[in-house]
Amino acid sequence: MHEQPLKEVTQLIHAIKVGLVEGSYNITNKTLDIFKYIIMSKSWQNADALMQIVRAQCRILQSALPQETVSSNIARRILKLTREEFDLLHAKVQHIADDSQASLSLHKLVTQTSESNVMSDYTVPQQGLREALLDHLQEVETELETSSENICVQAEEHIHSSEIILTLGHSRSVENFLKRAIKKRQSLTIIVAECAPACRGHNLAASLASEKNVEIIVIPDAAIFAMMSRVNKVIIGTHSVLANGGLRAACGAYTVALAAKHYSVPVIVLAPMYKLSPLHLCEQDAFNMVGCAEDVIPYDSIPAREAKVYSPMFDYVPPELITLFISNTGGHAPSYVYRLLTELYHPEDLEI
């Protein structure tokens, strides 16, 4: 059966494609608003019907925006919340029914554990499910709003006075993190690789230059390896974190991570929990995007007549090149990502 997108979903897809909505945080927030609307206003009668609607709209978002994994991540969280709330409400009903009996028989005590492991029937209507889900979504919204602040608070633990920090491009998480560090620490030097061809590193450098007691140095990407021997820490953002602890990050991040590995410089990645995706590199049909080649070689230049030019937007950074993830819940090693994913998502929802 052909799935029909909601008007709100098509509007979000259009806004993202034309650049009206940018950044993982904004996309996550808008997606959450859509699913909140579905829970509030859609005429679903049970948990199974709600999960089918969420899955259908998520598949539409996935096919239209394959690179924006945060939309799928928030859908998976809602699916897990739906399962948990249904099971919790169902257990309360069962508990009331059990309490009405005078006592449990020995046979009941022995078999109730195995009975509780039976798959839940989500097609059964459950009183109070809608209200419970809306309460939980309020908590998820609060978590999103405070995620940036919770990451920034940890800046003092990881950055010390007189250190030389290297970063790449322009990540809002990194910008806020470094501004907090500048306020708390003295005599910092921050090296910003410009991240060609878009050169968004210039924007970050201009923003940080307005702060006091900090030296900002902008370097071309070709100078990353040459400068790395002087660096104390590398701090970068990421577009998403994959199931194995690897990254889909801005193009140039792999160069930075390799250079840091060579000089034994720790690589710290700032990644709020909504960027954790339960997908592996091989499972993503459209891992990368190709930008405009005009920024690399002008079309009217002589080399452009003979050359075939690609301008990829993302790099894959394997987990062995990363030292630490800092999320809104604290610091985690790349090997611990699998554990975080089991807490965030239900195994049956990994495939939407």
Disulfide bonds with the S-S distance in Angstrom:
none
